[in-house]
Amino acid sequence: MELFEFASQIATPDYVAKKIASCELAISGYQMAVAIELSIVAVCAVAAVAAWRKLKHGGEDVWAGVCWVAITIGAIAAFSMLLSLASIGSEYQNLAAWSNDPVTKVATRVAANL
C-alpha cells in the first residue's frame, strides 16, 4: 500500500473535519469553564473582603472562618482556572496542527480525488 493510499484512508476529509470540530468544541467548553471559575474567584474575593471588614469592626469570630473559607475556595478556583487556560492552549495547538498539517492537506486532496 502506498503512502498516499494509506493517508487517504486515515485522514479523510470527514475525519479531519470531525477532529477540527472536536478541537473547537473543547475550546469553547474550556472558555465557559474559565468564565465560571473567574466569577467564582470574584465572588470569593468580595466575600473575603466583606468578612474581613466585618471582623475588623468588631464582628463575631465566625467572620474569620468565612474569610478563610472564601480565600480557600477562591484559590482553588484560581488554580482550576489556570488549568483550564492551559487546556485552551493545548486545544489551540491541536487545532493548528489539524488545520495546517501538510500530511493532512495532502491526504485530504488525495481523498477528494479518489
Secondary structure, 3 states (H helix, E strand, C coil): CCHHHHHHHHCCHHHHHHHHHHHHHHHHHHHHHHHHHHHHHHHHHHHHHHHHHHHHCCCCCHHHHHHHHHHHHHHHHHHHHHHHHHHHHHHHHHHHHHHHCHHHHHHHHHHHHC
